[in-house]
Amino acid sequence: MYELIVLLILVVAIVLVTARWKISPFLALIGAAILAAFAYRIPLAEVAGTVTTAFGTTMGNIGLVILFGTMIGIILERSGAAISMADALIKVLGTRFPNLTLTIIGYIVSIPVFCDSGYVVLNSLRKAITLRTGVSALATSVALMTGLYATHTMVPPTPGPLAAAESIGIADNLGLIIALGLPVAAISALAGLFYASRFNKSQWTALPSEDENDLADLDYEQLRASFGKLPHPALAFLPILVPLVLICASSIAKLPSQPLGGGSLVEILSFLGTPVIALIFGLLSATPLLSGDRKLSDFNGQMHESVRTAAPILLITGAGAAFGAVLAASELTTILSDSLSGLGLGLAVPFLIAAALKSAQGSSTVSMVTTSALVAPMLGSLGLDSELGMVLSVLAVGAGAMVVSHANDSYFWVVSQLSRIPVITAYRTLSVATAIQGTAAFATVWILGAVLL
């Protein structure tokens, strides 16, 4: 109980100091990490190492991804490519359902791509569609976030579901996981979409932008006219499609069934599909957007602007990871796991353990890896040791790994900072959206279990 009370106090403190007293979220999270280390009695010799290692590891894993993705986003914005993409999508899908458009895009993109990276790459498109349709930016942010989040924890070849399948012992039947995971993720995405629609006409105050040319602050028609002739949609989509195709090809090449065989082809595709390398190629494919009256000499200026934009996001993301690492190093996760594992609730057990670990330490992938390792020995006593039971267990773990995204989750900060959502508003919207998604996903898994098992 003591550990849970400490966690609650720290989360409330983070919200208060960032929302009411306007303290930098980076400082608030680093402070919370250090205070948590003392409160959970982590040995003094390990506190600094835990914080700095988690910060550095996170920067190594997604720091360059965020930076290169931001660079692509800046070029898409400044060249008018984001406007061109928005117009092309709206011609196909119409202007009545911008949230649905973003949900569908996110749902597809996040199958091979981490949701953090997907949001960074697609944020320019989200802002352009927001302006084009006049829907609240809060609604489109929630729609894109939940669309990305749905398949991130449910559908291989995303690393989380793959790792869970391996731990539970069903990695040789990824086809069944994908076949059931896609509709479960679709229902989860629809739940997020319906929640996002609540904010279509919402009046809310965004965080101030340091960039006076920020796309979100300009009238759509004026902005569109200011670019003159917009880039062709094919060129506009290329910087997004190139990295996604490369990452997808790499994921297919590395499947356990080896559909492309082995040898140098798989090695080359694996290299090109590494998110950092794929985004570098995406950045290269964005440079033609600067041709003509947008000279290549603008490139350096836009790269400097990208670094300035990405820097606070990188710091906050790393600090959130540090906070989560301290929680993971404490007794909190063990206490939550032990208290839930003996309840005998069938599919609810992997869901509740994953949700507890996700809420406690922040990472969906870590939650899935840890939970699947914990529940694997219990599958027989839970009646889930059949092939279908193991598949549904993977999906239950994925549903739990959505609940709840908050201050210790890097995705929470990526979405809130890129969308300029104040912390208190993010808690009331983004965190609630992930709770709704996870609950909807598990309800679907539970129904499938009741019918199929």
Sequence and secondary structure as in RCSB ss.txt:
>XXXX:A:sequence
MYELIVLLILVVAIVLVTARWKISPFLALIGAAILAAFAYRIPLAEVAGTVTTAFGTTMGNIGLVILFGTMIGII
LERSGAAISMADALIKVLGTRFPNLTLTIIGYIVSIPVFCDSGYVVLNSLRKAITLRTGVSALATSVALMTGLYA
THTMVPPTPGPLAAAESIGIADNLGLIIALGLPVAAISALAGLFYASRFNKSQWTALPSEDENDLADLDYEQLRA
SFGKLPHPALAFLPILVPLVLICASSIAKLPSQPLGGGSLVEILSFLGTPVIALIFGLLSATPLLSGDRKLSDFN
GQMHESVRTAAPILLITGAGAAFGAVLAASELTTILSDSLSGLGLGLAVPFLIAAALKSAQGSSTVSMVTTSALV
APMLGSLGLDSELGMVLSVLAVGAGAMVVSHANDSYFWVVSQLSRIPVITAYRTLSVATAIQGTAAFATVWILGA
VLL
>XXXX:A:secstr
 HHHHHHHHHHHHHHHHHHTS   HHHHHHHHHHHHHHHTT  HHHHHHHHHHHHHHHIIIIIHHHHHHHHHHHH
HHHHTHHHHHHHHHHHHH SS HHHHHHHHHHHHTTTS HHHHHHHHHHHHHHHHHHH   HHHHHHHHHHHHHH
HHTTSTTSHHHHHHHHHHT GGGHHHHHHHHHHHHHHHHHHHHHHHHTTTT        S TT GGGS HHHHHH
HT S   HHHHHHHHHHHHHHHHHHHHHTSTT TT SSHHHHHHHHHTSHHHHHHHHHHHHGGGG TTS TTHHH
HHHHHHHHHHHHHHHHHHHHHHHHHHHHHSSHHHHHHHHHHTS  TTHHHHHHHHHHHHHH  HHHHHHHHHHHH
GGGHHHHT  SHHHHHHHHHHHHHHTTTT  TT HHHHHHHHHTT  HHHHIIIIIHHHHHHHHHHHHHHHHHHH
HH 
